[in-house]
Structures are given as C-alpha cells and as structure tokens.
C-alpha cells in the first residue's frame, strides 16, 4: 500500500476554514478534482469502502464547506456513504487510509470522531429531523445566524421519517433549515416508486425550467412591480409548476421554498446558489442533480450498483480485483436465500418476495428477474415493507420479507402489531444477523433474536449452515405457520454442496451433533460452526464436550434442555447476538423456571456497541470465535487445575 499524495490545493487544506480563507471561488473546480482523485487513489488500494456515493457529491461537499461556516454552521449527512470528501476536508485526510479498518476511521460520520460530524448516521433518512432539531435549538438559544443543512439522497427521501421531518419543518417557519436533495436516481440499487417518478418529471421538464428562469429575469427588470415583484413571481412560478408539471410542487405544499433543479457538479454555480440561500429565512430545499460515481470514467460508465462498494480496483483500468480461490468456496447465505426462494416459489404459488431497497444486497433480485410479478422492492421503507407483507398475508399469500437485521429495528412496531398480533404468516428473513464487519455499530445485527423472541406468536430461528437455511425456509412456508423469523449472517456459509433436498423441521426442535461428558455447548446459528472447530481442539486437550445446535430461540427445545440440565452441571451458550434477552437468556430462564442448577457461561455480544473491524476480528473481540469457546470451556471446567491433578496422579 503506497503513500497518498494530495494535490497542491488539497495539501493546503487541513480544515474547512483553510478552504474558505486560501481560495477563491474560481479555484473550487481544482479543489474538487483533487478531492475526487484522492478518494480514487486511496479507495482503489484499501478497498473495503463505499465509493460511488462520495464521488457523486464531491462538488457539493466542497461548495457546502466553502459557503457555510462549518462547524459553527451544522452540516448533517444522511446515511453517510457519501461523506468521504467531507472527512478529507475536515482534518482526517492523513487518516483516510484507515477507513473502516479496526481501530481506524469510521466509514460514517461519527460525533466522537470530529466536531464536524454533527450527527452520527448510518441508517437512512434521519438528516432532516436531526437538522430541524438543531435549528429549533439554535432559535431557542438566540443563535439566529447559525445555519443548518441536511444533505439527503433521493433514495433516503422515500422513507417515512424524511416526510415526517419535512412535515414538521414546514410548520417551524422561523427555523433556519436548508435541505439539499442529492438526486442521482440511486440508493444502492436504482430507486423505485412515485417519488422517483416525480423527481424525474421535475428534472426533465426543460420547458418549466427555461420559463421559470425567464420569468425571474423579466420580473427583476420590471420596476413597476416594486416590492411585490417577488410575491408576483412566486404566484407565477406556482402556476407554471401546476400547468407544466401537471401537479403542484410536493415540497412547496409542505411549506418548503423549492429551488432547482441545479447541476450538482457545477461547483462554482453551487457556491453562488448556496450563498444566496443563506439569506433566505425559513425551511428551503435545493434540488441538485448528480451522478453516482461522477468524475471517474469507469464508475460513470459501469454498473452503479457494482461501484457502490467495489473493493480493491485498478484505478488506471477500472478493473475490480477479484481474489480467485484455488478451490470451490461455499456460497453467501444471501445467495442461498435468493436461489431457494425461487425454488420454493416455483412449487408454491402463494410465495411472494419483499425487500426495502436491497434487492441485490439480499439477493431477492434473483426472484425479481425470474418472477417480476411476485417480488417487490418497496424503496427505503422498512415499516411499509412489513405492513405491506401483512396485507399480502391477509389474502392467503406467504410473503418472505427480507430486511437486514439492523434495519428491521425500524419496523418493530409493525412486526408487533400488524403481523404478530394478527398471527399472520409473514416470513422475516433477516440478512446480516450478528456482527457484520466494517460497517460497524450502525449495521451490526445484534438485537433481532432478543427483540423477536419476546413477541407473542413469533417463531425465532437461526440456521447453522446452508442446508438448515433451506430447511427453515421450507418449514416457514407451510400452512398455518404464523410469523416466522429466520436470521443468518453476512458472508459465506460452510457448504460447497449446498443445494440439498429440503425438508420440514419440527418447530422448536434442535439437534445433538456431538456427545460429551464434561460440558455441554449450546449454539444457535452460524457460530455452531465455531463450536465444531473448538470441539476438535478440545478433544486433543482431553476435554469431552457435547454440542447441541438448538436452531430455535423460540420456541426453545425444552426436551433437549431437560436432557442438558439433567446431565451437565457446566453449560456454555454461544450466539452472534446481544446477551441481554437473547438465546443464552432463554436458556437461563428455562433453567430457573424448571429449578435446575448449573454453571452457565454465555458467549455473545455484551452490553456495549461494537465498532468496526473484520468479522473475524470482532468475533474474537466478543469472545465467541473458536479460540474464545475453547478458552471459556477450559476456564469453566478448571482445565489447568484438572490437568495438574491428572499429572500428579499419573506421576
């Protein structure tokens, strides 16, 4: 990994005040070029990062920091995939090569990392509400000159939270709030829905934009209108929007003053527009048209989804570096889901697929291509995805609602009241369950087993391997099954020959994989594979451990637990999830309720936020990887003392 050299302008910028003090507006195109090149130089070598989103907002980032007095003026990025240029300009250029590495810079804005990161993000559509809260606080404290800017993508704008924030902001007419809509028609996959069509109408209505400009120019020259010129212009432009776009302006109906669309890659033009907007009070929105991956030939010409997070690539040729394994590798769990749901749907015409804006991320795109009338991308709208699935289920269909575990949290109420209370057969496939790696605390799926297991009627399951995932999916679509949760991790499974015949599993039953005498190890989900490896090491140490793959957190296999606590006084539970309220807690609750007594050690994610690193690093940190299981077992059975006593008796 080489040294990274900043361009001559960028080299002079440590913090945004340097940008404002040392450069003229005409210098901003070169600053933008150097920021873009620096992102390309670093990300092409380190990989492990998002890419296209940050390239698409380079000019916007430079213009915002040039015009506004950050960090006194509060700049809030939505999601944060696009904030790499922001980080480079705010004192973190020399650390940028540590992006998303353990102990390095976070891949998202993070308040503890920099005063320029005004709000910690990672999940979609929070920026408007957060910036509005800041604006209202500033108004309350008498900080009238302070500006508050929310930068939100058109994909994030589809979420209900964004509309809730705008609805409130329109009521707070004195709040100093600017929403910058970064419109590139992409989130990770192409955007869908009516809002996308509406923005396209605005963007492509050349007639409207041409006439609007001419009207403003004309009214600026006609002095007889006097101080009412702006009012008259406003009425005229409203009429134009209604007639030429055949609809009223959505944003202005929410009491936002709408400006745009403007070219999001014209940094000089952006700077001038932003300077003008500083003096206009109240909530306003600037609509910027950008291109994801802009300024880098290969990302502009290639597949935008592929260049969202391409990994390591050759910056000169655009070739993405793929490590070709020497032997066949197990598939990703998400791909097992994607192929299996098609296989099931071919036999069961009731099966439908639903995902909130992650068809390629969860592999539902396989079903969308094979059965386009039975698979739905509903946009970044997890709450809607769940209740939409509930609606399908009321009509006798079986929706497989695939949502990342961390994003499922956003629809908890809908799971509780719209699905479980009505005992509807919605199958929740929770991808990225457990520790996900470099995305860090905002994306770890740590909590789903805990928050799902206390919901009445809900089945909570986790497969240990690909065959078990297929079996659980087959089981979940059986008649009268009710709400059913299946969680599985990010990344690869363990089986190269994974297309096994599917069979139903009796709900609430586990399986004993290994007999043993000294200790019982109870696992749920993928960490069962860590336990199998740990057992091999323990056998060489003379430790006899039994291994139970419980499969279900709820209903837990009580017959199996009776066997465990009748035979073993030492028990270890292993889960890739939070310990509080999770699988281990379910085991302890059973033990107490049934009046058993045993030493139980729970391995999993303790009561803390886990930050970014590789999955392997984080599993080790949390103590439930192979080494952690071996160490916990040795400690529980007092291995060193036992080994010493054995040695003395032999001698």
N, C-alpha and C positions, 0 to 999 in steps of 0.2 A: 504494500500500500504506500503510494508516494506522498510527497509533500504537496500541499494545495496552495497555490499562489493566487492571491486576489489581484484583480486588475488595478490600475493606478488610481482610479477614483475610489473603488471599494476599499482599497488599502487605507484610505484616509478616514473611513467611517467606522468608528467603534460603537457609537450610539447615534440615535436619530438627530440629535442636535448638531452633530457634525455634518449630516446631510443638509440640514437647513442653513447652517452658517457658512459652509465652504463652497456651496454650489448654487448656480443659477438654474432657473427652470429649464433653460436650453441644454443643460448638462444631464438632465434626467434620463434621456434615452440611453446615453452611455452607461450611466449608473445601472439602469435596468438590464442592459446587455451583460454587464459584469456580474450582477447578482445571478442572472439566469445561468451564465457559464459556470459560476462557482457551484451552483446546485448540481449541474450536469457533471462537473468534474468529481465531486465528492460522491454523489449517489451512484454513479456508474461503477465506482470501485467498492464501496461498502455494501451496496445492495440493501436488503433488509429494511427498505424505507418506501414511503409513498413518493410519487414523482410528478405525475401529470398535473395534479391539482395545484401544486405550488408553482409550476411553470406558467400555468394559466393566469395567475394573479400577480406576476412579478411587477408589471407596470402599476397596477392598482396599489400594491404594497408600498412601492416607492412613493407614489403620489400621496398616499394617506400619511405616511411619516414625514413627508416634506411639508404638507399643508398644515397638519394638526400638531399641536404641541404635546406629543406623547412623551412621558406617560401621564402628564397632568390631564390632557385630554384622553379619555378612556376608549381604547380600541378593543373590541370583543370579536374574536374569530369564532365562527360556528363550526363545530366538529374539530377543526384544526389540522386536517390533512394538508391544507393549503398554506400553512403558516411558516414554511421553511425560510422563505425570503424575510419574513418578519423577524425570525430568530437571528438570521445572519446580520440584519441591520441593528439589532438590539443587544450587542455585546457578546454574542455567542458564536461568532464566526470561527474562532480558533478551536472551539469545542464541537463544531458541527459534525466532524468526522466520527464523533462518539454517538451520533443519533441512534436511539433505540437499542443501544448496547447496554449490557448490565453495568450499572454504576455511571452511565453516561447521560447524555441529554435526552429528555423525553421527546417522543415523536409528536406530542401535542402541547399546546400552551398549558402552562402549569404555574399557578400563583407562587409556589415556593421556589420556583426556578428563576423568576425575573419579575421585577416591578412592572415591566412592560406587558407581561401576561396578566391582564386584569381579571380574567375569569378562567378557571380550569375547565377544559372541554374534552370531548372525545365522543360523546353521543350527539346526535343531530338535533338541530332546531331550538337550541337553548339561547342563542345570542340575543334575540330581540327582547325577550323577557328580562334577561340579565342586564342588558344595557339600559332598558327602561327603568329597572330598579335603581341603577346607578344615577340615572338622570333625575329621577324623583328625589333621591337622597341629596344630590347636589342642589336642587331647587330648594329643598327644605333647609339646607345649611347656608343658603345665600350665595352659593358659588355660581353666579349667573353666567360667567364667561366660559365655564367648563363645557367641553363638547363630549358627546357620547356617540360612538359609531359602532354599529353591528354589521359585520360582513357575513352574509348568508348566501348559500348557493340556491339555485332554483330547485334542486332536489330536496334540500332541507326545508324549503318553503312549503312543501306538500304536507308536512306534519301538522297535526292539530295544534301543537304547542306554539308554533310560529303564528298561526292565526289568532290564537288566544292572546299572545303578546301584542299583536298589531291591534286587535280589538280594544284592548286596554289603552294602548299608547294613543290611539285616536281620541280617546276621552281626556287624556292628560295633555291638553293643548299647549301648556306652557313648558312641557318637558323638552329639553334640548337634545333631541334624538335624531340621528341620521341612520337609516337602514340602507346599506349598499347591497343591492341584489346582484350577485355574481352569476350571470345566466350563461351557462355553457351547454345546456341540454343534457347534462350528465350528472349522476352522483357517482356510483361505481359502474353500474350498468346504465344504459340510456334511460332517461326519465320517462315516466308514463303518466297519464291522467289528464284531466281537463285543464289544470293549471299550466301544464306544459304547452297545451294547445293554445291557451290564452296568451302566454308569453310569446309564443311563435307568431301569433296574429299581430301583436304589438311590434315585434321585431321586424316583421316582413312587410308591414304596411308603409311602404315608401311614400305613398300619397299623403298619408296622415303626417308623417314626419316632415315632409317637404312643406306642406301647407302650414303646419304648426310653426316652423321656423320663419316662414314668410309673414305670418300674422304678427308674430312678436316683433319682427324687424319693422313692419309697417307701423304698428302702434307706437313703437319707440320714436318714430319720426313725426307723428301727428300730435302737435302740442295742444290742439283744442280739447283733447280729452282730459288734459290736466292730470290731477292726482287720481282720477278714476280710470286711467288707462289700464292699470294692472287688473283692476276688477273686471273691466270690459273684456280684456284679453283672456282672463280666466273663464268667463262665460263662453266666449267664442271657442276656446280650446275644448271645453266640456262638450259643446255641441258637435265639434269636429270628431271627438272621440266616440260620441254616441252614434254619429251617422257613418263615419268612415270605418270604424271598427265594428259597427252594428252591436255595440254593447257599451255600457258605462264602464269607467275605469275602476277596476276592483279596488285598487289601493286608495284612490281618492274617495271611494264610498266608505272607507274606514277612516276618513279624515286625515289621510296622509297626503302631503303635496308630492305629486309624482313628477320626476324629471327623467327624461331619457326616451328611448334607449340611446346610450352613448357607446363609443368604441372603447372597450376596456383595455386596449393595447396602445392607445394614444396617450402616453404618459403626460405630455405637455397639456393636451386638452383636458385630461382628467384633473390635473393640478389646478387649472383655471376654473373648472366647474366646481371642484371641491372648495376652492377659495370663495367663490360666490355663495355657495350653500352655507358656509359658516355664518353668514349674516342673516340668514332666513330663520326665524324662530319656529318652534313647534316641530312636530313629527314630520319627517320627509323621507322620501325614498328615491335613491338614484339607481336606475336600471342600467347595468353595464353588460355589454355583450362580450364574452371572452371565448377563447378556445382552450380546452383542456390540453395540456402539453405544448402550449404555444411557444414558438421560437426555437424549438428543437425539431429538426426536419423529420426524424424518424417517428417521434411520438405524434407529430401532427398528421403524418401520412398513414400511420399504423392504426391498429385497433386501440381505441381509448381505454377500454377495459383492461387490456393487456398491459398498457403503460401506466395504469393506476399505481401499481406497485410491482415493477418489472424484475426486481432483484438486480444482481450484477449484470452490467452490459458493456459492450464496447462502444464508447462514446463516438468513435470515428465512423463505425459502420452501422451502428444501431443493432448489432447482433446481441440478443439476450443470451447470456452464458448459462447453459444448462449442464449440470453435472450428470453424466450418463452412468448409472450404476452398472457394475460388472455383472450382476445377477438380477433376476426379476425381483421387484420390490412390491410389498403389499400396497394396496390402493389407499387413497384417502378415505376416511369414513364418509365424508360428504359425497364422494362419488359412488360409494356403495349405496347410500341413500338414493341418489339420483337414478341409478340404474334399477334399483329394487322397486321404487315406487312405480316406474313404468311397467315392470314385470307384473306387479300386483294389479295395476290398473287395467292391464290387458285382460285380466281374468275377472276383475270386479268392476263393473261399470259405475259403481257408486263412488269410487275414489276420485277425489279432486286434490289439486295441489295449490297451496297459497304461500306466498312469501312477501315480506315488506322490503322491496327494492334490493334483494340479494339473490337473484336467480343464479348468477354464476358463482357467487360465494358459497351457496349451499347446494349447488348442482341441480336445482329444480329446472334450470334451463334445458336439461335433457328431456324432461317431460313437456316443457313448453314447446319444444321443437317437434316432439313426437305426437303430442295431443294438445294443440294450442287452445282448443275449446274447453279444456279441463284443467288448465294450470294458469294461475293468476299472479302477476306482480302488481301489488296494490300501491306501490310507492312507499316512501318512508313514513309509514303509518301503522305502527305495531298494534295500537288499540283497535283500529279499524280492521286489521288483518284477523284479529281474534274474534271480534263480533261478527264480521262477515263470515268467518268459518262457522260460527254458531248458527247464523242464519241458514247456511247450507245444510247444516246437520239437522235442523228442524224439519227439513224436507226429505229426510231419509238418506242424504248423501253422507259420505265419510271423508271429510276434509283432513288432509295432512298439512298442518300449519307449521311451516319450517321457519323458525326465528332463532337467531343467535341467542345463547343463554343470557348474555349481558343485556341484550335489547329486549328480551322477554320481560324484564323487570318493568318496562314502560307500560305494559299492558296487564299488570297484575289484577287490577280491579275487574277487567273484562274476563279474565280467566275465572276469577272467583264468582262473579255474579252472572255473567252472560253464558258461561259454559258449564261450570261445575254445579251451580245451584239448580240448573235445569237438567243436569245429568246427561248432557249431550255428548255424542261420540265424536269429539274432536281429538285428533291425534297430534300432540305437540312434539315435533322433532326438534330438539334443542341442540343445534350445532354449537361448536366451540364451548362445550361444557368443561369447566375446570380452568386451569392456567393456560393461557393462550400464547404467552411469549412476549414478543417485542412491543405489542400494542399496550401492554401494561395494565394499570389498575382500572382504567375505564372500560376495558374489554374482557377482563377475566370473567369467566362464567362460574363464579364461586358460590352463588347463593341459590341456584334453582332447586336443588334437592331439598334444601331447608324450607324454601317458601312454597314449594309444591306439596310437600308431604303433609302440611297441616291443613290443606284444603279438602273438605269432605268430598267424597266420590272420586277423588283423583287417584289414579294409579301412577306410581313413580318408579321408573326402571332405568337401568343403565347397562348396556351390553359390554362384555369383556373383550369381544372381538367381532369381526365382520359377520361371521355366521350367526352370532347371537343378535346382532343388529337386524339382520334379515328376519330372524325368527320372531323378534319382538314386533317388527313392523307387520308381519303376517298375523300375529296374535291380535294386534291393536285394531285391525280392520274386521274382526269377527263381529257377528251380530250382537247387539245389546251390550257392547263393551263399556260405553260411557267415556268420560275424559281419561286420556291416556298420555303420559309424558315419557318420552324416550330421549335420554341425553347422551351425547357422545362427544369426544374431544376433537380439537383441531389437529389435523395432521394424519399420519398414516396409521393403519391398523397393523396386524401381525401375520395375516394370512395371504400368501401369494395365490393359493387356490381358494378363492372366497365365494365363488358362485355355487354355493351349496344348496341342496334341496331345502325348501322352507317347511317348517313345521310349527304348530301352535305350542306355546309354552303355557302351562297352567299358571295363571296369575298368582303371584305371591309364593312361588317356589324357587329355591336356589338349587345349587348342585355342589356336592362334595367332590373336589378334584384330587385331593391327596389326603391319605390317612396320616396320623401322627399321634404322639403321646404327650409331648412336653407342653405344647402351646397350640392354641387354635388361632389361625389368622383368617379374619373375615374381611372380604373385599367386596366392593361394588364398582362395576365399570372397568375401564381400561387399566387402572392400577393393579388389577388382578394379575396382569402380565408381569408387573414388577415383583409381585409376591412369588410367582412361579420361579423367576430367576433367583430370588432371595432364598427360596427353599433349596435350590441346588447348592448354593453356598453353605447354607446351614447344615445340610446333610454331611458335607465334608468336615464340618466342625463337630459333628456328633449330636446335633440338635434335631429332634424329631418333632416336626411341625405339621399340623393338619391345615389344609387350605379349603375354605368354603367360599365359593363365588355366589353371593346372595342374590344377585340380579335385580331384586326389587327392594327399594327402600320403603315402599308402601304398596300393598300390604307386605310387611316383612314376613319371612318364612318362620312362623312360630314353632313348627315341628322341628325344623333344623336348629333353632335356637335352644329348644329344650334339650336336644342332643348335645349341643355345645356346652351348655352350662351344667348339665348333669355329669359331663366327663372331664371338663377342663376348669382349673382354678385360675388359669392365666390366659387372657384373650387379648388379641390386638385387632383393632378395626382400621381399615385403610380406605380413604376416599380422596378424590381430587375435587374437594369442595369444602365449604366452611364447616368447622367442627361444631359451632353453636347451632343446634337444631337440626343437624344433618344426619347422615347414616349412623355414625357412632353414637349419637344421642338416642336414636331409635333403639339401638341395641341395649344401651344402658337403661332406658325406660322399661324395656321388656324385662331385663334382669331384676330391676327393683320391683316392678309390678308382680312378678312371679316369685319374689322372695328368694332369688338365688343370690349367692355371694361369690364374687370373683374379682381378681385384679384385672382391670380393663384399661388398656392403653389405646388412646385414639390418635391416629396419624391422619393429618389433613392440613387444611389451611386454618391457622389460628386467627384470633380476633384482631386482625390488622389488615391494612391494604398492602398488597404485594405489588411491587413496581416492576419495571420491565427488565427483560433478560431473555435468554433462550428458555424454551420449556424445560429442557434438561437441567439448566441452572436453577430454575425456580422450583422444580420438583425436589431437587436436592436441598435447597434453602428451607423448604417447608417440611423436609424430613420424611417424605413418603416415597422416595425413589428406592431402588434396590438396596443401596447402602443404608438408607435410613431405616428400612424394615429390618435388615439384619441387625443393625445397632440396637434398635428398640427391643428386638427379641432377646438379644444377649443380655441387655440390661434387665429386662423383666424376669428372666429365669435365673438371674445372678450367675451368668455364664462363667465369669472369671473365678468366682468362688467355687462353683461346681467343678470346673476344670481342675482347680487346685486340689480340692478334696479327692477327686478321682486320681490325680497324680500321686498324692500321698498314700492312698490305699494300695496303688499298684507297687509303689516302692517298698 
